[in-house]
Amino acid sequence: MTRQDKERLLRRTAADHQKQAREFLRGRSPGVMQRYAPDARPDPDEGWVESDDTVERLRQWREEAAY
């Protein structure tokens, strides 16, 4: 991604999310994945890979969520 592309993306990002977007673009944060699956690891072929424990915990949360 070029610098112009990054600046264009940040201009379209809500002001309160720009700091998080900058960190993500610098490679310092895996984004929202870090919140939901803190033990996830990057894999070049599969993207972010969660542990079986995390998958089970998220499955239970989805079943019990009130919506």
PQR file with spaces between the fields and no chain letter, atoms N, CA, C, O and H, PARSE charges and radii, in Angstrom:
ATOM       1  N    MET     1       0.847   -1.161    0.000 -0.4000 1.5000
ATOM       2  CA   MET     1       0.000    0.000    0.000 -0.0000 2.0000
ATOM       3  C    MET     1       0.899    1.233    0.000  0.5500 1.7000
ATOM       4  O    MET     1       1.817    1.347    0.813 -0.5500 1.4000
ATOM       5  N    THR     2       0.627    2.138   -0.909 -0.4000 1.5000
ATOM       6  CA   THR     2       1.437    3.344   -0.998 -0.0000 2.0000
ATOM       7  C    THR     2       1.056    4.341    0.089  0.5500 1.7000
ATOM       8  O    THR     2       0.017    4.214    0.737 -0.5500 1.4000
ATOM       9  H    THR     2      -0.118    2.045   -1.569  0.4000 1.0000
ATOM      10  N    ARG     3       1.910    5.322    0.271 -0.4000 1.5000
ATOM      11  CA   ARG     3       1.615    6.352    1.277 -0.0000 2.0000
ATOM      12  C    ARG     3       0.319    7.082    0.946  0.5500 1.7000
ATOM      13  O    ARG     3      -0.465    7.393    1.842 -0.5500 1.4000
ATOM      14  H    ARG     3       2.754    5.425   -0.255  0.4000 1.0000
ATOM      15  N    GLN     4       0.090    7.357   -0.333 -0.4000 1.5000
ATOM      16  CA   GLN     4      -1.144    8.029   -0.748 -0.0000 2.0000
ATOM      17  C    GLN     4      -2.360    7.169   -0.423  0.5500 1.7000
ATOM      18  O    GLN     4      -3.379    7.686    0.035 -0.5500 1.4000
ATOM      19  H    GLN     4       0.727    7.104   -1.062  0.4000 1.0000
ATOM      20  N    ASP     5      -2.262    5.864   -0.655 -0.4000 1.5000
ATOM      21  CA   ASP     5      -3.366    4.961   -0.333 -0.0000 2.0000
ATOM      22  C    ASP     5      -3.667    4.991    1.160  0.5500 1.7000
ATOM      23  O    ASP     5      -4.828    5.013    1.569 -0.5500 1.4000
ATOM      24  H    ASP     5      -1.435    5.444   -1.028  0.4000 1.0000
ATOM      25  N    LYS     6      -2.599    4.990    1.979 -0.4000 1.5000
ATOM      26  CA   LYS     6      -2.780    5.022    3.426 -0.0000 2.0000
ATOM      27  C    LYS     6      -3.442    6.318    3.866  0.5500 1.7000
ATOM      28  O    LYS     6      -4.346    6.306    4.701 -0.5500 1.4000
ATOM      29  H    LYS     6      -1.656    4.971    1.647  0.4000 1.0000
ATOM      30  N    GLU     7      -2.993    7.438    3.303 -0.4000 1.5000
ATOM      31  CA   GLU     7      -3.586    8.735    3.662 -0.0000 2.0000
ATOM      32  C    GLU     7      -5.052    8.794    3.238  0.5500 1.7000
ATOM      33  O    GLU     7      -5.890    9.330    3.962 -0.5500 1.4000
ATOM      34  H    GLU     7      -2.258    7.447    2.625  0.4000 1.0000
ATOM      35  N    ARG     8      -5.354    8.250    2.079 -0.4000 1.5000
ATOM      36  CA   ARG     8      -6.741    8.223    1.596 -0.0000 2.0000
ATOM      37  C    ARG     8      -7.607    7.394    2.543  0.5500 1.7000
ATOM      38  O    ARG     8      -8.732    7.778    2.860 -0.5500 1.4000
ATOM      39  H    ARG     8      -4.673    7.815    1.490  0.4000 1.0000
ATOM      40  N    LEU     9      -7.081    6.269    2.986 -0.4000 1.5000
ATOM      41  CA   LEU     9      -7.816    5.415    3.925 -0.0000 2.0000
ATOM      42  C    LEU     9      -8.057    6.148    5.241  0.5500 1.7000
ATOM      43  O    LEU     9      -9.161    6.099    5.784 -0.5500 1.4000
ATOM      44  H    LEU     9      -6.167    5.957    2.729  0.4000 1.0000
ATOM      45  N    LEU    10      -7.036    6.823    5.757 -0.4000 1.5000
ATOM      46  CA   LEU    10      -7.187    7.532    7.027 -0.0000 2.0000
ATOM      47  C    LEU    10      -8.189    8.683    6.917  0.5500 1.7000
ATOM      48  O    LEU    10      -8.907    8.966    7.876 -0.5500 1.4000
ATOM      49  H    LEU    10      -6.139    6.863    5.317  0.4000 1.0000
ATOM      50  N    ARG    11      -8.245    9.343    5.770 -0.4000 1.5000
ATOM      51  CA   ARG    11      -9.233   10.425    5.593 -0.0000 2.0000
ATOM      52  C    ARG    11     -10.655    9.884    5.650  0.5500 1.7000
ATOM      53  O    ARG    11     -11.568   10.588    6.081 -0.5500 1.4000
ATOM      54  H    ARG    11      -7.662    9.113    4.991  0.4000 1.0000
ATOM      55  N    ARG    12     -10.853    8.644    5.220 -0.4000 1.5000
ATOM      56  CA   ARG    12     -12.190    8.043    5.233 -0.0000 2.0000
ATOM      57  C    ARG    12     -12.509    7.358    6.550  0.5500 1.7000
ATOM      58  O    ARG    12     -13.622    6.866    6.736 -0.5500 1.4000
ATOM      59  H    ARG    12     -10.111    8.072    4.870  0.4000 1.0000
ATOM      60  N    THR    13     -11.549    7.319    7.467 -0.4000 1.5000
ATOM      61  CA   THR    13     -11.730    6.655    8.757 -0.0000 2.0000
ATOM      62  C    THR    13     -12.198    7.667    9.787  0.5500 1.7000
ATOM      63  O    THR    13     -11.686    8.785    9.842 -0.5500 1.4000
ATOM      64  H    THR    13     -10.645    7.720    7.316  0.4000 1.0000
ATOM      65  N    ALA    14     -13.175    7.278   10.606 -0.4000 1.5000
ATOM      66  CA   ALA    14     -13.682    8.171   11.650 -0.0000 2.0000
ATOM      67  C    ALA    14     -12.535    8.633   12.539  0.5500 1.7000
ATOM      68  O    ALA    14     -11.592    7.888   12.808 -0.5500 1.4000
ATOM      69  H    ALA    14     -13.591    6.370   10.561  0.4000 1.0000
ATOM      70  N    ALA    15     -12.640    9.867   12.984 -0.4000 1.5000
ATOM      71  CA   ALA    15     -11.540   10.466   13.755 -0.0000 2.0000
ATOM      72  C    ALA    15     -11.152    9.637   14.974  0.5500 1.7000
ATOM      73  O    ALA    15      -9.965    9.527   15.281 -0.5500 1.4000
ATOM      74  H    ALA    15     -13.406   10.472   12.766  0.4000 1.0000
ATOM      75  N    ASP    16     -12.110    9.060   15.669 -0.4000 1.5000
ATOM      76  CA   ASP    16     -11.792    8.289   16.869 -0.0000 2.0000
ATOM      77  C    ASP    16     -11.175    6.929   16.555  0.5500 1.7000
ATOM      78  O    ASP    16     -10.719    6.238   17.466 -0.5500 1.4000
ATOM      79  H    ASP    16     -13.075    9.150   15.419  0.4000 1.0000
ATOM      80  N    HIS    17     -11.152    6.538   15.298 -0.4000 1.5000
ATOM      81  CA   HIS    17     -10.560    5.259   14.905 -0.0000 2.0000
ATOM      82  C    HIS    17      -9.242    5.432   14.156  0.5500 1.7000
ATOM      83  O    HIS    17      -8.595    4.448   13.795 -0.5500 1.4000
ATOM      84  H    HIS    17     -11.522    7.100   14.558  0.4000 1.0000
ATOM      85  N    GLN    18      -8.846    6.679   13.924 -0.4000 1.5000
ATOM      86  CA   GLN    18      -7.647    6.919   13.123 -0.0000 2.0000
ATOM      87  C    GLN    18      -6.377    6.429   13.798  0.5500 1.7000
ATOM      88  O    GLN    18      -5.484    5.919   13.121 -0.5500 1.4000
ATOM      89  H    GLN    18      -9.372    7.478   14.218  0.4000 1.0000
ATOM      90  N    LYS    19      -6.273    6.570   15.124 -0.4000 1.5000
ATOM      91  CA   LYS    19      -5.069    6.099   15.810 -0.0000 2.0000
ATOM      92  C    LYS    19      -4.927    4.588   15.653  0.5500 1.7000
ATOM      93  O    LYS    19      -3.840    4.087   15.368 -0.5500 1.4000
ATOM      94  H    LYS    19      -6.999    6.984   15.674  0.4000 1.0000
ATOM      95  N    GLN    20      -6.027    3.868   15.840 -0.4000 1.5000
ATOM      96  CA   GLN    20      -5.995    2.417   15.677 -0.0000 2.0000
ATOM      97  C    GLN    20      -5.657    2.052   14.234  0.5500 1.7000
ATOM      98  O    GLN    20      -4.900    1.111   13.995 -0.5500 1.4000
ATOM      99  H    GLN    20      -6.910    4.275   16.071  0.4000 1.0000
ATOM     100  N    ALA    21      -6.205    2.782   13.280 -0.4000 1.5000
ATOM     101  CA   ALA    21      -5.925    2.515   11.868 -0.0000 2.0000
ATOM     102  C    ALA    21      -4.450    2.743   11.566  0.5500 1.7000
ATOM     103  O    ALA    21      -3.844    1.960   10.835 -0.5500 1.4000
ATOM     104  H    ALA    21      -6.820    3.547   13.474  0.4000 1.0000
ATOM     105  N    ARG    22      -3.862    3.808   12.120 -0.4000 1.5000
ATOM     106  CA   ARG    22      -2.434    4.077   11.885 -0.0000 2.0000
ATOM     107  C    ARG    22      -1.571    2.939   12.430  0.5500 1.7000
ATOM     108  O    ARG    22      -0.637    2.486   11.769 -0.5500 1.4000
ATOM     109  H    ARG    22      -4.355    4.444   12.714  0.4000 1.0000
ATOM     110  N    GLU    23      -1.891    2.484   13.638 -0.4000 1.5000
ATOM     111  CA   GLU    23      -1.124    1.385   14.233 -0.0000 2.0000
ATOM     112  C    GLU    23      -1.244    0.122   13.379  0.5500 1.7000
ATOM     113  O    GLU    23      -0.259   -0.584   13.166 -0.5500 1.4000
ATOM     114  H    GLU    23      -2.650    2.852   14.175  0.4000 1.0000
ATOM     115  N    PHE    24      -2.444   -0.156   12.897 -0.4000 1.5000
ATOM     116  CA   PHE    24      -2.661   -1.332   12.049 -0.0000 2.0000
ATOM     117  C    PHE    24      -1.832   -1.221   10.769  0.5500 1.7000
ATOM     118  O    PHE    24      -1.194   -2.190   10.358 -0.5500 1.4000
ATOM     119  H    PHE    24      -3.245    0.418   13.071  0.4000 1.0000
ATOM     120  N    LEU    25      -1.841   -0.047   10.141 -0.4000 1.5000
ATOM     121  CA   LEU    25      -1.098    0.138    8.900 -0.0000 2.0000
ATOM     122  C    LEU    25       0.409    0.043    9.123  0.5500 1.7000
ATOM     123  O    LEU    25       1.150   -0.300    8.202 -0.5500 1.4000
ATOM     124  H    LEU    25      -2.360    0.740   10.475  0.4000 1.0000
ATOM     125  N    ARG    26       0.862    0.340   10.324 -0.4000 1.5000
ATOM     126  CA   ARG    26       2.288    0.212   10.645 -0.0000 2.0000
ATOM     127  C    ARG    26       2.650   -1.220   11.030  0.5500 1.7000
ATOM     128  O    ARG    26       3.822   -1.522   11.255 -0.5500 1.4000
ATOM     129  H    ARG    26       0.260    0.618   11.072  0.4000 1.0000
ATOM     130  N    GLY    27       1.667   -2.094   11.108 -0.4000 1.5000
ATOM     131  CA   GLY    27       1.924   -3.485   11.440 -0.0000 2.0000
ATOM     132  C    GLY    27       2.089   -3.725   12.924  0.5500 1.7000
ATOM     133  O    GLY    27       2.617   -4.761   13.329 -0.5500 1.4000
ATOM     134  H    GLY    27       0.714   -1.849   10.925  0.4000 1.0000
ATOM     135  N    ARG    28       1.648   -2.788   13.740 -0.4000 1.5000
ATOM     136  CA   ARG    28       1.823   -2.909   15.180 -0.0000 2.0000
ATOM     137  C    ARG    28       0.643   -3.560   15.882  0.5500 1.7000
ATOM     138  O    ARG    28       0.719   -3.865   17.072 -0.5500 1.4000
ATOM     139  H    ARG    28       1.219   -1.946   13.411  0.4000 1.0000
ATOM     140  N    SER    29      -0.427   -3.772   15.169 -0.4000 1.5000
ATOM     141  CA   SER    29      -1.606   -4.346   15.799 -0.0000 2.0000
ATOM     142  C    SER    29      -2.338   -5.224   14.794  0.5500 1.7000
ATOM     143  O    SER    29      -2.509   -4.830   13.640 -0.5500 1.4000
ATOM     144  H    SER    29      -0.489   -3.524   14.202  0.4000 1.0000
ATOM     145  N    PRO    30      -2.768   -6.395   15.210 -0.5600 1.5000
ATOM     146  CA   PRO    30      -3.553   -7.234   14.305  0.2800 2.0000
ATOM     147  C    PRO    30      -5.000   -6.772   14.209  0.5500 1.7000
ATOM     148  O    PRO    30      -5.836   -7.474   13.641 -0.5500 1.4000
ATOM     149  N    GLY    31      -5.305   -5.604   14.756 -0.4000 1.5000
ATOM     150  CA   GLY    31      -6.658   -5.075   14.673 -0.0000 2.0000
ATOM     151  C    GLY    31      -7.589   -5.718   15.668  0.5500 1.7000
ATOM     152  O    GLY    31      -7.184   -6.090   16.769 -0.5500 1.4000
ATOM     153  H    GLY    31      -4.626   -5.033   15.218  0.4000 1.0000
ATOM     154  N    VAL    32      -8.824   -5.846   15.279 -0.4000 1.5000
ATOM     155  CA   VAL    32      -9.863   -6.342   16.186 -0.0000 2.0000
ATOM     156  C    VAL    32      -9.604   -7.780   16.625  0.5500 1.7000
ATOM     157  O    VAL    32     -10.100   -8.205   17.668 -0.5500 1.4000
ATOM     158  H    VAL    32      -9.153   -5.544   14.384  0.4000 1.0000
ATOM     159  N    MET    33      -8.840   -8.525   15.847 -0.4000 1.5000
ATOM     160  CA   MET    33      -8.558   -9.915   16.181 -0.0000 2.0000
ATOM     161  C    MET    33      -7.904  -10.043   17.545  0.5500 1.7000
ATOM     162  O    MET    33      -8.140  -11.014   18.264 -0.5500 1.4000
ATOM     163  H    MET    33      -8.437   -8.179   15.000  0.4000 1.0000
ATOM     164  N    GLN    34      -7.088   -9.071   17.898 -0.4000 1.5000
ATOM     165  CA   GLN    34      -6.380   -9.117   19.167 -0.0000 2.0000
ATOM     166  C    GLN    34      -7.362   -9.081   20.335  0.5500 1.7000
ATOM     167  O    GLN    34      -7.087   -9.662   21.385 -0.5500 1.4000
ATOM     168  H    GLN    34      -6.896   -8.283   17.313  0.4000 1.0000
ATOM     169  N    ARG    35      -8.486   -8.418   20.174 -0.4000 1.5000
ATOM     170  CA   ARG    35      -9.482   -8.351   21.244 -0.0000 2.0000
ATOM     171  C    ARG    35     -10.250   -9.650   21.393  0.5500 1.7000
ATOM     172  O    ARG    35     -10.454  -10.127   22.509 -0.5500 1.4000
ATOM     173  H    ARG    35      -8.709   -7.946   19.321  0.4000 1.0000
ATOM     174  N    TYR    36     -10.672  -10.218   20.293 -0.4000 1.5000
ATOM     175  CA   TYR    36     -11.522  -11.403   20.342 -0.0000 2.0000
ATOM     176  C    TYR    36     -10.746  -12.706   20.469  0.5500 1.7000
ATOM     177  O    TYR    36     -11.250  -13.682   21.024 -0.5500 1.4000
ATOM     178  H    TYR    36     -10.506   -9.830   19.386  0.4000 1.0000
ATOM     179  N    ALA    37      -9.542  -12.722   19.965 -0.4000 1.5000
ATOM     180  CA   ALA    37      -8.728  -13.942   20.017 -0.0000 2.0000
ATOM     181  C    ALA    37      -7.288  -13.560   20.328  0.5500 1.7000
ATOM     182  O    ALA    37      -6.434  -13.567   19.440 -0.5500 1.4000
ATOM     183  H    ALA    37      -9.132  -11.929   19.514  0.4000 1.0000
ATOM     184  N    PRO    38      -7.015  -13.223   21.597 -0.5600 1.5000
ATOM     185  CA   PRO    38      -5.677  -12.741   21.939  0.2800 2.0000
ATOM     186  C    PRO    38      -4.570  -13.762   21.717  0.5500 1.7000
ATOM     187  O    PRO    38      -3.402  -13.384   21.624 -0.5500 1.4000
ATOM     188  N    ASP    39      -4.907  -15.039   21.628 -0.4000 1.5000
ATOM     189  CA   ASP    39      -3.882  -16.053   21.398 -0.0000 2.0000
ATOM     190  C    ASP    39      -3.760  -16.441   19.925  0.5500 1.7000
ATOM     191  O    ASP    39      -3.058  -17.394   19.589 -0.5500 1.4000
ATOM     192  H    ASP    39      -5.856  -15.346   21.703  0.4000 1.0000
ATOM     193  N    ALA    40      -4.443  -15.703   19.046 -0.4000 1.5000
ATOM     194  CA   ALA    40      -4.371  -16.001   17.615 -0.0000 2.0000
ATOM     195  C    ALA    40      -2.970  -15.696   17.098  0.5500 1.7000
ATOM     196  O    ALA    40      -2.261  -14.843   17.630 -0.5500 1.4000
ATOM     197  H    ALA    40      -5.014  -14.928   19.318  0.4000 1.0000
ATOM     198  N    ARG    41      -2.598  -16.411   16.056 -0.4000 1.5000
ATOM     199  CA   ARG    41      -1.283  -16.199   15.460 -0.0000 2.0000
ATOM     200  C    ARG    41      -1.437  -16.050   13.951  0.5500 1.7000
ATOM     201  O    ARG    41      -2.310  -16.678   13.351 -0.5500 1.4000
ATOM     202  H    ARG    41      -3.174  -17.104   15.624  0.4000 1.0000
ATOM     203  N    PRO    42      -0.599  -15.227   13.335 -0.5600 1.5000
ATOM     204  CA   PRO    42      -0.701  -15.052   11.885  0.2800 2.0000
ATOM     205  C    PRO    42      -0.118  -16.249   11.145  0.5500 1.7000
ATOM     206  O    PRO    42       0.906  -16.805   11.544 -0.5500 1.4000
ATOM     207  N    ASP    43      -0.774  -16.629   10.081 -0.4000 1.5000
ATOM     208  CA   ASP    43      -0.298  -17.706    9.216 -0.0000 2.0000
ATOM     209  C    ASP    43      -0.348  -17.180    7.779  0.5500 1.7000
ATOM     210  O    ASP    43      -1.379  -16.655    7.358 -0.5500 1.4000
ATOM     211  H    ASP    43      -1.605  -16.178    9.757  0.4000 1.0000
ATOM     212  N    PRO    44       0.733  -17.310    7.027 -0.5600 1.5000
ATOM     213  CA   PRO    44       0.750  -16.734    5.678  0.2800 2.0000
ATOM     214  C    PRO    44      -0.301  -17.330    4.741  0.5500 1.7000
ATOM     215  O    PRO    44      -0.726  -16.668    3.795 -0.5500 1.4000
ATOM     216  N    ASP    45      -0.721  -18.563    4.988 -0.4000 1.5000
ATOM     217  CA   ASP    45      -1.700  -19.196    4.103 -0.0000 2.0000
ATOM     218  C    ASP    45      -3.129  -19.070    4.599  0.5500 1.7000
ATOM     219  O    ASP    45      -4.055  -18.933    3.799 -0.5500 1.4000
ATOM     220  H    ASP    45      -0.375  -19.101    5.756  0.4000 1.0000
ATOM     221  N    GLU    46      -3.319  -19.116    5.912 -0.4000 1.5000
ATOM     222  CA   GLU    46      -4.668  -19.141    6.476 -0.0000 2.0000
ATOM     223  C    GLU    46      -5.100  -17.837    7.131  0.5500 1.7000
ATOM     224  O    GLU    46      -6.238  -17.741    7.592 -0.5500 1.4000
ATOM     225  H    GLU    46      -2.568  -19.227    6.563  0.4000 1.0000
ATOM     226  N    GLY    47      -4.245  -16.842    7.187 -0.4000 1.5000
ATOM     227  CA   GLY    47      -4.580  -15.594    7.873 -0.0000 2.0000
ATOM     228  C    GLY    47      -4.408  -15.784    9.374  0.5500 1.7000
ATOM     229  O    GLY    47      -3.447  -16.418    9.809 -0.5500 1.4000
ATOM     230  H    GLY    47      -3.321  -16.920    6.812  0.4000 1.0000
ATOM     231  N    TRP    48      -5.321  -15.249   10.162 -0.4000 1.5000
ATOM     232  CA   TRP    48      -5.237  -15.390   11.621 -0.0000 2.0000
ATOM     233  C    TRP    48      -5.823  -16.726   12.038  0.5500 1.7000
ATOM     234  O    TRP    48      -6.938  -17.075   11.650 -0.5500 1.4000
ATOM     235  H    TRP    48      -6.101  -14.734    9.808  0.4000 1.0000
ATOM     236  N    VAL    49      -5.070  -17.469   12.829 -0.4000 1.5000
ATOM     237  CA   VAL    49      -5.471  -18.803   13.265 -0.0000 2.0000
ATOM     238  C    VAL    49      -5.673  -18.778   14.780  0.5500 1.7000
ATOM     239  O    VAL    49      -4.760  -18.446   15.537 -0.5500 1.4000
ATOM     240  H    VAL    49      -4.164  -17.186   13.145  0.4000 1.0000
ATOM     241  N    GLU    50      -6.881  -19.134   15.205 -0.4000 1.5000
ATOM     242  CA   GLU    50      -7.214  -19.150   16.629 -0.0000 2.0000
ATOM     243  C    GLU    50      -6.993  -20.542   17.206  0.5500 1.7000
ATOM     244  O    GLU    50      -7.010  -21.538   16.483 -0.5500 1.4000
ATOM     245  H    GLU    50      -7.623  -19.404   14.591  0.4000 1.0000
ATOM     246  N    SER    51      -6.786  -20.595   18.519 -0.4000 1.5000
ATOM     247  CA   SER    51      -6.663  -21.887   19.184 -0.0000 2.0000
ATOM     248  C    SER    51      -8.044  -22.517   19.311  0.5500 1.7000
ATOM     249  O    SER    51      -9.058  -21.830   19.191 -0.5500 1.4000
ATOM     250  H    SER    51      -6.772  -19.786   19.106  0.4000 1.0000
ATOM     251  N    ASP    52      -8.082  -23.815   19.551 -0.4000 1.5000
ATOM     252  CA   ASP    52      -9.360  -24.507   19.738 -0.0000 2.0000
ATOM     253  C    ASP    52     -10.114  -23.953   20.952  0.5500 1.7000
ATOM     254  O    ASP    52     -11.342  -23.866   20.935 -0.5500 1.4000
ATOM     255  H    ASP    52      -7.258  -24.373   19.648  0.4000 1.0000
ATOM     256  N    ASP    53      -9.380  -23.583   21.999 -0.4000 1.5000
ATOM     257  CA   ASP    53     -10.023  -23.009   23.189 -0.0000 2.0000
ATOM     258  C    ASP    53     -10.736  -21.695   22.860  0.5500 1.7000
ATOM     259  O    ASP    53     -11.852  -21.455   23.323 -0.5500 1.4000
ATOM     260  H    ASP    53      -8.383  -23.654   22.013  0.4000 1.0000
ATOM     261  N    THR    54     -10.090  -20.854   22.066 -0.4000 1.5000
ATOM     262  CA   THR    54     -10.703  -19.588   21.689 -0.0000 2.0000
ATOM     263  C    THR    54     -11.940  -19.818   20.843  0.5500 1.7000
ATOM     264  O    THR    54     -12.965  -19.167   21.048 -0.5500 1.4000
ATOM     265  H    THR    54      -9.184  -21.049   21.690  0.4000 1.0000
ATOM     266  N    VAL    55     -11.854  -20.734   19.901 -0.4000 1.5000
ATOM     267  CA   VAL    55     -13.006  -21.036   19.044 -0.0000 2.0000
ATOM     268  C    VAL    55     -14.176  -21.525   19.889  0.5500 1.7000
ATOM     269  O    VAL    55     -15.315  -21.114   19.665 -0.5500 1.4000
ATOM     270  H    VAL    55     -11.022  -21.263   19.734  0.4000 1.0000
ATOM     271  N    GLU    56     -13.910  -22.390   20.846 -0.4000 1.5000
ATOM     272  CA   GLU    56     -14.968  -22.913   21.714 -0.0000 2.0000
ATOM     273  C    GLU    56     -15.562  -21.800   22.582  0.5500 1.7000
ATOM     274  O    GLU    56     -16.779  -21.730   22.754 -0.5500 1.4000
ATOM     275  H    GLU    56     -12.985  -22.723   21.028  0.4000 1.0000
ATOM     276  N    ARG    57     -14.713  -20.938   23.122 -0.4000 1.5000
ATOM     277  CA   ARG    57     -15.199  -19.834   23.959 -0.0000 2.0000
ATOM     278  C    ARG    57     -16.081  -18.888   23.146  0.5500 1.7000
ATOM     279  O    ARG    57     -17.117  -18.434   23.633 -0.5500 1.4000
ATOM     280  H    ARG    57     -13.724  -20.995   22.981  0.4000 1.0000
ATOM     281  N    LEU    58     -15.679  -18.589   21.911 -0.4000 1.5000
ATOM     282  CA   LEU    58     -16.493  -17.723   21.056 -0.0000 2.0000
ATOM     283  C    LEU    58     -17.801  -18.407   20.653  0.5500 1.7000
ATOM     284  O    LEU    58     -18.836  -17.749   20.543 -0.5500 1.4000
ATOM     285  H    LEU    58     -14.838  -18.958   21.515  0.4000 1.0000
ATOM     286  N    ARG    59     -17.758  -19.708   20.436 -0.4000 1.5000
ATOM     287  CA   ARG    59     -18.984  -20.444   20.101 -0.0000 2.0000
ATOM     288  C    ARG    59     -19.978  -20.359   21.255  0.5500 1.7000
ATOM     289  O    ARG    59     -21.164  -20.106   21.041 -0.5500 1.4000
ATOM     290  H    ARG    59     -16.918  -20.242   20.525  0.4000 1.0000
ATOM     291  N    GLN    60     -19.496  -20.572   22.470 -0.4000 1.5000
ATOM     292  CA   GLN    60     -20.377  -20.491   23.633 -0.0000 2.0000
ATOM     293  C    GLN    60     -20.945  -19.086   23.800  0.5500 1.7000
ATOM     294  O    GLN    60     -22.127  -18.918   24.101 -0.5500 1.4000
ATOM     295  H    GLN    60     -18.533  -20.778   22.644  0.4000 1.0000
ATOM     296  N    TRP    61     -20.104  -18.085   23.605 -0.4000 1.5000
ATOM     297  CA   TRP    61     -20.561  -16.706   23.727 -0.0000 2.0000
ATOM     298  C    TRP    61     -21.665  -16.414   22.721  0.5500 1.7000
ATOM     299  O    TRP    61     -22.658  -15.768   23.054 -0.5500 1.4000
ATOM     300  H    TRP    61     -19.144  -18.221   23.360  0.4000 1.0000
ATOM     301  N    ARG    62     -21.492  -16.894   21.479 -0.4000 1.5000
ATOM     302  CA   ARG    62     -22.506  -16.669   20.441 -0.0000 2.0000
ATOM     303  C    ARG    62     -23.832  -17.341   20.802  0.5500 1.7000
ATOM     304  O    ARG    62     -24.899  -16.780   20.550 -0.5500 1.4000
ATOM     305  H    ARG    62     -20.685  -17.420   21.208  0.4000 1.0000
ATOM     306  N    GLU    63     -23.771  -18.515   21.377 -0.4000 1.5000
ATOM     307  CA   GLU    63     -24.994  -19.213   21.767 -0.0000 2.0000
ATOM     308  C    GLU    63     -25.736  -18.487   22.881  0.5500 1.7000
ATOM     309  O    GLU    63     -26.966  -18.485   22.919 -0.5500 1.4000
ATOM     310  H    GLU    63     -22.904  -18.971   21.581  0.4000 1.0000
ATOM     311  N    GLU    64     -24.980  -17.871   23.788 -0.4000 1.5000
ATOM     312  CA   GLU    64     -25.595  -17.236   24.951 -0.0000 2.0000
ATOM     313  C    GLU    64     -25.896  -15.749   24.731  0.5500 1.7000
ATOM     314  O    GLU    64     -26.567  -15.130   25.557 -0.5500 1.4000
ATOM     315  H    GLU    64     -23.980  -17.873   23.757  0.4000 1.0000
ATOM     316  N    ALA    65     -25.414  -15.179   23.643 -0.4000 1.5000
ATOM     317  CA   ALA    65     -25.621  -13.750   23.400 -0.0000 2.0000
ATOM     318  C    ALA    65     -27.107  -13.442   23.244  0.5500 1.7000
ATOM     319  O    ALA    65     -27.851  -14.172   22.590 -0.5500 1.4000
ATOM     320  H    ALA    65     -24.869  -15.682   22.973  0.4000 1.0000
ATOM     321  N    ALA    66     -27.506  -12.355   23.857 -0.4000 1.5000
ATOM     322  CA   ALA    66     -28.925  -11.945   23.815 -0.0000 2.0000
ATOM     323  C    ALA    66     -29.152  -11.019   22.638  0.5500 1.7000
ATOM     324  O    ALA    66     -29.014   -9.802   22.760 -0.5500 1.4000
ATOM     325  H    ALA    66     -26.901  -11.762   24.389  0.4000 1.0000
ATOM     326  N    TYR    67     -29.496  -11.589   21.508 -0.4000 1.5000
ATOM     327  CA   TYR    67     -29.851  -10.790   20.342 -0.0000 2.0000
ATOM     328  C    TYR    67     -30.790  -11.551   19.463  0.5500 1.7000
ATOM     329  O    TYR    67     -31.208  -11.044   18.422 -0.5500 1.4000
ATOM     330  H    TYR    67     -29.608  -12.578   21.408  0.4000 1.0000
